Amino acid sequence: MTLDPIFTERCIEALLFAAAEPLSVQDLAKRLPDGADIRQGIADLRLTWAGRGIELVEVAGRWRFQTAADLAFLMTEEREEPRRLSKAAQETLAIVAYHQPVTRAEIEAVRGVQASRGTLDVLLELGLIRMRGRRRTPGRPVTFGTTDAFLEHYGLANLGDLPGVAEMKAAGLLDLNLPPGFTVPDPLGLRDDEGEDPLDEGETPEFAQDFLGELEGGDKA
């Protein structure tokens, strides 16, 4: 006995509407009475919903209702998510803050590992550091320094408010048993414009131009 096509279509519609996940033809067959032409019912149901705000679509051999593709923008919610810095980016930012103006080679010397392009790019993109100028040395490498946005982000009135050794120990950021002669650069003793030329107006040097020879095993931001 063949089931009424309209009734079959309604049954499939009800099952798919109530299902928590897509249903296969076999899943539908277990629920529908004998004699139901499920494949024809699905075809009829697709025509019924064609061009509507909700469509019947096949996903990995299963069927489900979903928002029409051209209306997906209505379901999109844009919100700003805080961006976490990687360990490499945090270390690089700290070195720039305490040693500025500082070049990439100097950052690498302090960290003991090669700095990747991505790490500095992230800090530049977030506006936490800026390209200050060019060091008066062979190759004239670009120097980096922090920005006002850096001070605002960390709640600092000026660079002199950066924590020293005692504060870092109290916060658990430094081992209490430091090696003899260990010091933290004095933020008030920064080399302001020492041996440094300002960037030309409108100059935005490419990273690859200023820092050639980056290896594949560098940090990841």
N, C-alpha and C positions, 0 to 999 in steps of 0.2 A: 504494500500500500504506500503510495507516494503522498508525502505530507504537503499541505497547502504551501506554495512558495512564499506567499506573504507572511504566513505564520512562521515559517522557517527563518525568514529574514528578520522578523521581530525577535525571535528567540536568540539568534546570533547577536543582534544588537544589544539585547539585555545582558547577555553573558559577557560580552566584551566591555560594556559600560561598567559592569560591576567588578570585573577582574582586576586584581592588584598587579598583574603582569600580563604580557602578551600571551595569547592562546593559539595553539596549533589546531589544524583541522582535526587531529586525533583527540585533542582536549575537548573540542566542541562536540565531537561525535559521542563522547562518553555522557554528555548531558542531554543531548537532543534525542527525541523519540526515533524509533526505527523508521526508515523511509525518508528521512530528511536529506535533501540534496544540498549538502553543506557548501560545496564549492560554488554552486549556482547562487546560493543564498549570500555568500560573501561577495560575489560579483554584483548581485543586485544591490547589496548594501553599499558598496563602493559608489555605484551610480547615484544612489539616493543622497549620499553625503558629498558628492563631488562638487567642488566650488564653494563649499560652506566653510565656516570658521573652523570646523573640526573635520578631519579626514580619516578614513580607514586606510591604514598602511601596513605593509608586510615588513617585518624586521626579523632577519635570521630565521625565516620559515614560520614565523608566528605573526598573528594579527593583533593590532591594537588601534585605538583611537588616539589621535594626537592633534595638536594645534597645526593649522595649515602653515606651510613653510613661509608664505609671504606675510604672515601675521606674527611671526616669531618675535619681531621687535617689540611687540606689546608686552611680552613676558620678560623682557630684559630689564634688569635693575642694575644701574651703575652706582657703585659705592667705592669710596676710597679706602683701600686697605693699607695699614702701616707696613712699610717695607723693612724687613729685618736685614741687618748687615751680617755678612758671613764673618767668621773669625778672621780671615785674611783681611777683609775690608776694615774691621775694627782695629786690627793691629796697624794697618797702613795709616788709618786716620789718626791714631794716637801718635805715630811717628811724625806725621806732617804737623800735627798740633805743637809738638814739643821741639821739633828741629827746624821749622820753617824759617826762611825759604829752603826747601830741600828738593833734590833731584831724585829721579827714579833710582839711579845707581846708589845714591846714599840711603834710600829707603831699603833697598835690597841688602846693603851692607849691615844695617841695623838689624833687620829681621833674619838675615842669614839664609834667605831663600829668594828665588827670583820672583819679582812682582809681575803679575800678569796684566795685560792690557785691560781686561774686564774689570779687575778690582778698582783701578783708578777711574775707569769710565763710569762705574756705578757711583763713586763718590762725587765725580764731576756732575753727573746727571742729577743727583740729589741736591746739588748746590752746597755740599758740605766743604768742598775744597775748590780752589780755583787755580788756574795757571797764572803765576805772578809775573814771570819774566824769563830771561835767559841768563844762565851763569856765564861769567866771563872766563871760560875755560875752553879748551879745544872741543869742537863740536857744538858749543853753545847750547847745552841741554836746557830744556824747560825746567823751571822751578815751580814748586807747588806750595800753597799756603791755605789756611782755613779762611772761611767767609763769615760774614755777620750771621748768616743762617746757622752756621755751626754753633756760634755763641748762643743764639736764641734756642736752638734745639736742646742744648745741654744746660740751659739756664745760667750762663756765665755772663757777668758784666763785662769782662775783658779777659784776655789771655792770661793775665796775672792770677786769675782765679782757678786756673788749672791745678789739680791736686799735686802736692809734692810727695816725697818719700813717706813721711809720717802719716799723711792722710791715706795713702795707698795701703800702707801696712794695716791701719785701723780698719779699712774697708775690706781687708782680706785679699787685696789684689796683688800683693807682693809677699813673698816668703819672708818670715821673720828672720831667718838666718841667711842674710844676703852675703855674697862674697865681699872681701875687703876691697875698698875703693869703689864700690858700686854707687853710682849717682844717677839722679833723674835730672835731665836738662832743666835749667831754670827758665820758666816761661817769660820772665821779665828780662832775660838776657838774650832775647832772640836777635839774630843777625839781620836786622831790618835793612834791606837793600844792599847788604854787603856783597860786593863782587857780582852785582846783578844788574842787568839792563832791562828796562821795561819792554814788554811786547809792543811791536809796532801796531798802530791803530788799525783795527779790523783784522789783525792776525789771529788765526785759530789754527795752529800747527797740527798736522796729522800726527797721531801717536806713532805710527810706523816710521815717520820721517825722523822723529826725535829719539826714538828708542828702537834701534834695529837689533836684530839678532835674538828676538824672543824665542825661547825654546818651548816645545809642546808641553813640558811637564810643569809649567808655572802654576800659580794659584788660580783658583776659580772663585769668582765673586759670589 
